[in-house]
């Protein structure tokens, strides 16, 4: 099996914030990898736009350094790097002023895709959109890519949508969530809707509960002041975990079409029940292991911002009536792991004497690290002595099963940027979807603020606060081990 690389059309991609951390770590190295793979036409151009007064040569040197640091050594081909750098141009630009905009307009070519990546603070989105319109740089075929956070509540999200809508249609706006670009996340849709095996069982009659976990080992050191204004609920649950929940719970769309998929995701968000106070656990990592705690990283000893949150969520529709969804995410936890675990109910009748040894059937979709899927099933324990049962996994690790193509599989940012050039919005959030997510999230945040809740301290390297364990235990369930 070989990976098919389908080139995109010729494009001009402008990266606002082209000298920033995201561009350096993800966007530019990803574009180089697509160039190396032959997916990016040689006539395409990448234009960096930022405040710094750099020449083309100086910016190219910065990009070369980023490739050297963030692209695996075996992918660093000198000839390809030189060819890629030739396609880079830099424009010093003032997002809130007049400097650089006419120069940028001169660089734009006719009859090629124009994409504008807003890798800047959300407060600049409106200014950049306004100037692209005022200077005639963006045309009817242009596309803009908007990074999160897309608002910090429903009011600000609506305001951002309104600002962008003055200059661009919804079909031109690509709200990026890199989780949706992960290979395993997309395979979740393939597993559900391209196989008859799971879909008949994908409902309350057969599923006991669903767990969604995004755990990180790092803290907020270096960005504590920013994170302290956000917290885990805004930073992770409202977007990343919400998107994973939607893909798990959505109804089959009529077609694998951008709006058909997003229509079904929107229905899930609108069907979410309000979360009760007793179904929310917030935590904040303490100092330990020679490392400061969250409050010190945030430079706010009185901080009440959560670095961990766990919730029990319910969906009010026929398919999921009575099935709890347990969501958790946190910093400074035991291991870095992102997974979805769908736990099925017990058989209706136990025919084996060893019924006490029965374990649930669980479908585990692992997003990182070691992307893959594992289906835990019961089999007979080998050997004599009767019918003793044991649980074993049926594994599909992408690294093993797809070894011949895994090296060429693009990462999330690479895939999503190429989708922007193609004009495919399937893996991007729509404006009404973002607003619906905030409409559900805001009352949760307002509730704990009105109750003056304080996050519980938890030990770094643990699984989170003790109350998160109780959230599951009182339902007779347990969190899966973070590993």
TAZI-V981449 format. One record per run of one state. SS is the DSSP state (A for helix, B for strand, O for the rest). FROM is the first residue (numbers start at 1). TO is the last residue. If there is no record, write none. Layout:
[[SS/FROM/TO] [SS/FROM/TO]]
//
This chain:
[[O/1/10] [B/11/16] [O/17/20] [A/21/37] [O/38/44] [B/45/50] [O/51/55] [A/56/70] [O/71/72] [A/73/75] [O/76/77] [A/78/85] [O/86/87] [B/88/92] [O/93/100] [A/101/107] [O/108/112] [B/113/118] [O/119/121] [A/122/134] [O/135/142] [B/143/146] [O/147/153] [A/154/165] [O/166/169] [A/170/172] [B/173/175] [O/176/177] [A/178/181] [O/182/182] [A/183/193] [O/194/195] [A/196/199] [O/200/206] [B/207/215] [O/216/223] [A/224/227] [O/228/230] [A/231/249] [O/250/257] [A/258/270] [O/271/271] [B/272/272] [O/273/276] [A/277/279] [B/280/285] [O/286/287] [B/288/288] [O/289/290] [B/291/291] [O/292/293] [A/294/297] [O/298/307] [B/308/313] [O/314/314] [B/315/315] [O/316/323] [B/324/330] [O/331/332] [B/333/333] [O/334/336] [B/337/344] [O/345/354] [A/355/357] [O/358/361] [B/362/368] [O/369/371] [B/372/380] [O/381/388] [B/389/397] [A/398/401] [O/402/402] [A/403/406] [O/407/411] [A/412/422] [O/423/428] [B/429/429] [O/430/430] [A/431/450] [O/451/455] [B/456/458] [O/459/461] [B/462/462] [O/463/465] [A/466/473] [O/474/483]]
//
